[in-house]
Amino acid sequence: MSSTLPQTTDATFAADVLGSDVPVLVDFTAAWCPPCRMVTPVLEQLAAEERDRLRVVQVDVDAAPRTARAYGVMGLPTMSLFRDGEMVATVVGARPRAAITREIEPFLTAR
């Protein structure tokens, strides 16, 4: 996958995502998934613009099957937002930025 987003794995997921002090949007993706490739630039832009309030990372489901299974990923792309170690929102399928933002925004503001 050609992306500027950081990658996380089965081995690093807990530290990268669950232990983060800011909300983390996890993009469960795969190199063979065309809709995943469509949503990657949207997520890269979101990551750059919201870097003070949000981290965005990718999980290659082929390379990290335990993590994908643990969070019930059934379709790609699946974007799950984690806050304080808990999954709080999920968006399944390629969506426009406005739809993704609408789902995650409530969890990025007041703590």
HUHUVEN-V866351 format. One record per helix or strand of 2 or more residues. SS is the DSSP state (alpha for helix, beta for strand). FROM is the first residue (numbers start at 1). LEN is the number of residues. If there is no record, write none. Layout:
BEGIN
ss->(SS	SS)
from->(FROM	FROM)
len->(LEN	LEN)
END
This chain:
BEGIN
ss->(beta	alpha	beta	alpha	beta	alpha	beta	beta	alpha)
from->(6	13	23	34	54	65	78	86	97)
len->(3	6	7	16	7	6	6	7	11)
END
